[in-house]
Amino acid sequence: MNKIKIIFILVAIVCQILPLSANADYRRYSGTLGNSKWNVTTESKLQCDLTHQIPNYGYAIFKSEAGKIVNLGFELDMMRLPADYSLANIESVPPNWRPGTASKQITTMQWRKQFNGDVDENSAWVMLTELEKGYFPTLYYSDWHNKSDRVAVALSATNFTDSYYKFLNCMDNLLKYNFVDIAQLDLNFEFGGAVLDKSSKVKLAKVREYLKYDNEIESITVKAYSDSWGGRWKNLEVSIKRAEEIKQLLVDAGIHESKITIEGFGEKRHVASNQNELGQQANRRVIVEMIKP
């Protein structure tokens, strides 16, 4: 056997051994064909959660919440929280049935001591689309207590697509506003009674729709005011009537009346001049404030 042939054989042996040695250095966590599960664990008009259990490691959670802008977050809920502020590299790893395909860099995750891991919205979308194609988004990092020990954590693409499409459908049905958008409302009334004007009816309809899905409202305060048209006592009665009307609408939306406090102020605390119709309309108002824990 000539010298060149011997060298070739040795190189071939080394090339076969090196990947195995490198792989042996990793402590791996991933779902298998038999236990990989994806579930839409929260499905409402306010929030959608797509959850994947990584055996012996924790949960990977993609979530989206109601709001004006479509949003997506990713959280890695771990059994062992980070012990330092190091980095994890996230790559899209091809499945075994695609040999020869290279892994692709997705992003770098910053570990924060004693906090779950997360990534930005764009990286979360990339992870989802890679999963949809059958790739495995995988985190690589050094163990926080043993820097010579490497860890690989993979999100399995097995059994992913059905739950993913269900998650996308949930996102599409989220409300286009959230609690922050409606926590304080300024409602206005038509002249002389307890009938809301057109724009205020739209605002209140949003509140009533939101309250169907949020059971965490702790208290609601309703404060009603009037313009100065007519007698002072009459205006006080009108403001109380307006507050009671709003309270009833909230009760009809599912809020227990014990959580609602109302108060009528009549002509007090005007926000505009009463010398013209626009100012009077601005003063015929109810302020609704909602509080959550």
C-alpha angles and dihedrals in degrees: 000000000000124000096251092054092050091052091049092053092048091051091050091051092049092049089054094047100045099066090048091051092047091049090049089060092063126085100213132207122183143129117258133219088267102046107025108122135173120190137178095231097176120037118168142114088268105044143010123198126188109194132192122186115220104201115244091358113064141255135314109211129189113191141179128188135202115272146115093279126051106249138183131191134183127207130181106209103198133194088218114042120215116277096201144015100267130134135256122205116221118206134174104238120198119234120257092258090066102063116181094028112125125231117250128221114242106172146304120264119213112219114217117201112262094357132107117255124257142170136207122273096258093052090048090056091048090052091052095048091048089052089050089056090052098259125134116233101216132190119215121192144139117263110261093230100033112038092188089061114084124205129205119191117185131194103217119227090204112117090000109122103066094053091041093057090046088052092051090051090051090051091051090056098049117122114261091230136047140204094282090057094055105026090104122029133182109207126186132205138215116254119288103000150047098277116120119229119246099266092046091053088057091050093049092047088058091051093050091049091050093049090059089071106030114077095172099081105129101186143347126208120201117193118182130196137181140206122250097256108124131001123338094236091047091052091051090054091048092052091050090049090052092051090050091050092054091046091055092050090053092048088051087054090059104268113135109242091231088070093056123083119188133192134175120211102178112199095353123116101017115194096198142022118285091211094092138035096252092054092047091051091052090052093051092080147131123209114210117193123184126195130199127190 
